[in-house]
Amino acid sequence: MKYGFLLLIALFAMGCKRPQQKIVYEKDSVKLAQDFLPGVASSPSPEVPSLQKRTIGVWIGTESPDPVFEISADSVFYFAHDTSYKYLFDKDSIDIKYDDYDYKAKVYFKNDTMVMNSPEYGIAKFWKFKN
């Protein structure tokens, strides 16, 4: 019994001495190379949350077939005013930082319609602009 336990420890120690391996993650056409150390949890660098990723693009509203705004990874650009504003996502909500106030709304999708529901301004619906 004593020798079996020692053999188990020796096999475990030998198994832990694996050479370092190079792992390449491929996600959305972006390759992230990272060293892998056995026994140490690793993950690729933080990504844009999926809801935020879905909002990125040019959007039209109910008033006109022309684009209203474009959401990029860090700002919202309004075509009519030729102005950009920073925004933050927190789970299912967006907070757009205008010069004189913050617009806060829950963001969700119904099929291909992006819905922003703000306590102050109610529900606004937008569709992705397609050329």
N, C-alpha and C positions, 0 to 999 in steps of 0.2 A: 504494500500500500504506500509506504513512504517513498519507494523508488518510482512508482507510477506518478505520484504528485510531482516529484522533481523532474521527471521526463516531460510532464505536461507544462511545467514552468519553462523548461529549456526550449520546447517546441514553440511556445508562445513568444519567447524572447527572440528566437530565430525569425519568426514570422514578422516581428515588428521592425526588423532591420532591412526592410525593402529599400531599394534605391529610390531617390526622388524621381517623380514622373512629371512630364509636361502635359497638361490637359488644355485643350482649346475648346471654349464654349462658343457655339454659333447660335445667335439669337437675332432675328430681324436683320440679317445680313451684316451684323457687326460681330467681329471676332475678338474675343477677349482671351488673351493668353495669361495663364496663371500657374505658379508652381503649386504642386500638390504635395503636402506633407502628410504621411499616414498618421491617422489618429487626430488630426486637426481639421475641424469642419471649415470648409471654405465655400464662398459663394461669389458669383460675379458681382461687379460693381452695381450700385443701386440703379434701378431703371425708373423711367417715368411710369407712374401707375397707369393701369389699363384704361380707366375712365378718362384720365387726362389725355392719354394717347389717342383715344377715340375722338376727342374734341379738337385735336389739331387739324387745321385745314381752313378753307375759305367757306363762309356761311352766308346764306341769304335768309331774309325774314319774310313775314307775311305781307309787307307793304309793297315790295318791289322784287322783280326777278334779278336785280343787280346785287352784287356782293355787298354785305353790310360790314362784316369784319373778318379778320383772319386771326386765328389763334395759332401761335407758335409755342415752342417749349417753355418760353418764359414771359411772353407778352401777348396782348390783344391789340391788333392794329385796326383802326376804324378808317375805312376808305373815304367817307364823306368829309372827315376832319383832318385826314392825313396825319393822324396822331396815334402813338402807341402808349399803352399803359401796362405796367407790371401786374401780374396776378399770382395768386397762390391757390393750390388745391389742398383741401383737407378732407380726405376720404371721399364723400359724395357731394362736397360743396366747393364752390369757387368764390374767391374774394378778389375782385378787381379793384386795384388801387388807383382811383381817379385823383386828380389834383385836389379836389375839395371834399371828397367823401369816398367811402368804400362801398361798393356794390357787392352784396352777399346773396347767393342763391344756391339752392340744391340743384344739382345737375343730374339728369337721367335721360335715358333713351327709350323711345317707343318706336320700334322698327328703325327706320332711318331718320327719324325726327329727334333732334336734340331739344330737350325741354329744360328751361331754367325757371325755377320757381322761387321767387323772392318775396319775403314778407311785405316789403314796401311797394313793389311794383307788380306783383302777381306773376302769372305764367306767361312766358315768352317762348315761342317755338321757332326753330331754325332748321334749315336743310342744307346739306353740303352742296356747294356750288360745283357744277360740272360743266366744263367747256364743251 
